[in-house]
Amino acid sequence: MGNTRILTREFEYVAPETMPELLALLDRYGPAATIIAGGTDVVPQLKYEKISPDYLIDVTKIAELRTVRRDGALHIGAAVRLRDVKAYCRDNETYACLGDALGSIGQAQVVNMGTLGGNICTASPAADSALALLVLEARVRLIGSGGERVVPLDAFFRGPKMTGMEPGEVMAEIQVPAVVDHTGSAFRKIGRVAGDISKISCAVAVQSDGERCLSCRIGMGAVGPTPMRMPGVEQLLSGRAIDAGVMDEAADRIAADISPLTDMRSTEFYRRRVSRVLFKDTFDQAWKRVQR
């Protein structure tokens, strides 16, 4: 008999209202507890019996996790809904690639219910927001009973569905450093159908002084075990005037440096071939934005 897609396992639901209360629950229940915010990833796992917690801890009532503030850097609480981050980015083109990434999520239920912290903590190599935040050099603030620490996002991802979060820790916020002047960014992806997880994605943030790329950050998604920065290509482009020949050289390096697999969504051959075009299109969009 197929899975009925109903919750068959009993669990206790708790909804703390403060961070100390949350940390006390995590210490008390340990691995028997699972955190839920939007539920767009946790609920399907419960239905398909991929997880079976004794305690489900809802963090959406904790005010600290639901705020967005800016003090030079942008601070986004881990439980802020994707729709709210998307709306903020729509009014702040400084974070254009993050707005692009959230705008590419075609399922209204996910955008309305999902949270930014949850999208990151799934640690999917194809996570759209994670790739955009990677080129914005975001950090995550983690809190546990032993204190708190800030971890660069590129060090947070350890592998598919694997993060650097320690037992008893929770993500409190995502920190995006102030973006320097004359910087443009963009995100693009290719999926099988609208609203699907990407077969391959790209994010770019580039600083320009006119015709020359002063510096850039490039990320590729769904082409390795984690969302990937492309340091070799970034170094290749930095300090150079941008023309068709330079872009072809960079695109060839992208195709050589990624590590795609063949899976249910696409093939290694397709991902490597299309990476060249996707990168050039994404870079071109970021370049046009910085020239405005």
Secondary structure, 3 states (H helix, E strand, C coil): CCCCCCCCCCCEEECCCCHHHHHHHHHHHHHHEEEECCCCCHHHHHHCCCCCCCEEEECCCCHHHHCEEECCCEEEECCCEHHHHHHHHHCCHHHHHHHHHHHCCCCHHHHHHCEHHHHHHCCCCCCHHHHHHHHCCCEEEEEECCEEEEEEHHHHEEECCEECCCCCCEEEEEEECCCCCCEEEEEEEEECCCCCCEEEEEEEEEEECCCEEEEEEEEEECCCCCCEECHHHHHHHCCCECCHHHHHHHHHHHHHHCCCCCCCCCCHHHHHHHHHHHHHHHHHHHHHHHHC
